[in-house]
Amino acid sequence: MKTRITELFGIEHPIIQGGMHYVGLAEMAAAVSNAGGLGIITGLTQGTPEKLANEIARCRDMTDKPFGVNLTFLPSVTPPDYPGLVQTIVDSGVKVVETAGNNPAKWLPQLQDAGVKVIHKCTSVRHSLKAQDIGCDAVSVDGFECGGHPGEDDIPNFILLPRAADELEIPFVSSGGMADARSLVASLAMGAEGMNMGTRFIATKEAPVHENVKQAILAASELDTRLVMRPLRNTERVLTNEAVERLLEKEKAMGAELKFEDIAGEVAGVYPKIMQEGTMQAGAWSCGMVAGLVYDIPSVQELIDRIMGEADALISQRLAQFSAA
Ligand SMILES: Cc1cc2nc3c(=O)[nH]c(=O)nc-3n(C[C@H](O)[C@H](O)[C@H](O)COP(=O)(O)O)c2cc1C
């Protein structure tokens, strides 16, 4: 399938694997890229320029297809070495960066002068327009359904995507709640030129996470995510568990008094415990409502082939039948 997104990134299928902390390692990104999508290494999981350079080299050993790096810009007392990470990306010859969080304007000249295409993840139309204004090449429009940080507007993709299509000139992909061929075809119908998936890619054979994480997604329904940290205006959609319910109790009890320190035990440093050790009650971890649409743990190749095959049938058979009527 050809879209402005496949052309922009030089990929076969308009399917992107979004950056995911402690999931977006070389194995994940290479599997997605080898299957014709765009795999993405999560920069902050590596943390230092040296480790990121090593992870990019490992990924290159596993695929000769294009892959990207996610750079998430978070407000932080001791920020990561962003200049070093950006320079590493440029030096390594990676040609796609997915930015998220704060405005990436500061880094665009350095990246784009080196031929890197930048796709910025946005949870609103106004942020998408801002990304377009500052010169981003594409946008990933992340609806309220998404795993991770949906922002504070709570607009689901059935509204957000057509609104983005009405306003944007640069190409965009849908993100949040995407799982299968229906997601892709609906996204195309609403004006997107591809889709980004997070949660769905964790439940694959190649995802480099503990089996307990995959089974938790498989067992979860669309009712099992919760929004945490809303009082801090840092809302995150996570899979519910004991730690999450405890955190929500604290939020309720403390109201406007709540500070990050009060919930640090439930959210800080929990990713290695969950993703690597499989200690599922260790804390809050991002997961989308789309867990309800995950029924199996296929290989990435099987997943992407299935999506593309069924998308073709949806368009040429199911939709064509209505068009003829
Ligand atoms: C476990 C997990 C970790 C994530 N970590 C990041 C991250 O570090 N940076 C980022 O930009 N997005 C992160 N995301 C968001 C994804 O890139 C993607 O936008 C989101 O998962 C899309 O929604 P979906 O899960 O419904 O597919 C994460 C998502 C999950 C599920």
The ligand as an SDF file (V2000), in Angstrom:
LIG
                    3D

 31 33  0  0  0  0  0  0  0  0999 V2000
    4.3110    0.3090   27.5920 C   0  0  0  0  0  0  0  0  0  0  0  0
    4.2580    1.5860   26.8070 C   0  0  0  0  0  0  0  0  0  0  0  0
    5.3070    2.4970   26.9130 C   0  0  0  0  0  0  0  0  0  0  0  0
    5.2870    3.6820   26.1790 C   0  0  0  0  0  0  0  0  0  0  0  0
    6.3600    4.5310   26.2610 N   0  0  0  0  0  0  0  0  0  0  0  0
    6.3970    5.6480   25.4640 C   0  0  0  0  0  0  0  0  0  0  0  0
    7.5420    6.4940   25.4550 C   0  0  0  0  0  0  0  0  0  0  0  0
    8.5210    6.2670   26.1700 O   0  0  0  0  0  0  0  0  0  0  0  0
    7.5240    7.5800   24.6300 N   0  0  0  0  0  0  0  0  0  0  0  0
    6.4490    7.8570   23.8250 C   0  0  0  0  0  0  0  0  0  0  0  0
    6.4980    8.8240   23.0760 O   0  0  0  0  0  0  0  0  0  0  0  0
    5.3580    7.0810   23.8270 N   0  0  0  0  0  0  0  0  0  0  0  0
    5.2990    5.9800   24.6150 C   0  0  0  0  0  0  0  0  0  0  0  0
    4.1930    5.1530   24.5750 N   0  0  0  0  0  0  0  0  0  0  0  0
    3.0640    5.4880   23.6620 C   0  0  0  0  0  0  0  0  0  0  0  0
    3.1620    4.7240   22.3310 C   0  0  0  0  0  0  0  0  0  0  0  0
    4.2660    5.1480   21.5730 O   0  0  0  0  0  0  0  0  0  0  0  0
    1.9060    4.9390   21.4690 C   0  0  0  0  0  0  0  0  0  0  0  0
    1.7390    6.3060   21.1870 O   0  0  0  0  0  0  0  0  0  0  0  0
    0.6460    4.4130   22.1470 C   0  0  0  0  0  0  0  0  0  0  0  0
    0.9030    3.1610   22.7280 O   0  0  0  0  0  0  0  0  0  0  0  0
   -0.4930    4.2970   21.1570 C   0  0  0  0  0  0  0  0  0  0  0  0
   -1.6350    3.7980   21.7700 O   0  0  0  0  0  0  0  0  0  0  0  0
   -2.0270    2.2230   21.7810 P   0  0  0  0  0  0  0  0  0  0  0  0
   -1.2780    1.6440   22.9280 O   0  0  0  0  0  0  0  0  0  0  0  0
   -3.4830    2.2420   21.9670 O   0  0  0  0  0  0  0  0  0  0  0  0
   -1.5870    1.6330   20.4740 O   0  0  0  0  0  0  0  0  0  0  0  0
    4.1790    3.9830   25.3290 C   0  0  0  0  0  0  0  0  0  0  0  0
    3.1170    3.0710   25.2510 C   0  0  0  0  0  0  0  0  0  0  0  0
    3.1390    1.8880   25.9710 C   0  0  0  0  0  0  0  0  0  0  0  0
    1.9910    0.9400   25.8370 C   0  0  0  0  0  0  0  0  0  0  0  0
  1  2  1  0
  2  3  1  0
  2 30  2  0
  3  4  2  0
  4  5  1  0
  4 28  1  0
  5  6  2  0
  6  7  1  0
  6 13  1  0
  7  8  2  0
  7  9  1  0
  9 10  1  0
 10 11  2  0
 10 12  1  0
 12 13  2  0
 13 14  1  0
 14 15  1  0
 14 28  1  0
 15 16  1  0
 16 17  1  0
 16 18  1  0
 18 19  1  0
 18 20  1  0
 20 21  1  0
 20 22  1  0
 22 23  1  0
 23 24  1  0
 24 25  2  0
 24 26  1  0
 24 27  1  0
 28 29  2  0
 29 30  1  0
 30 31  1  0
M  END
$$$$
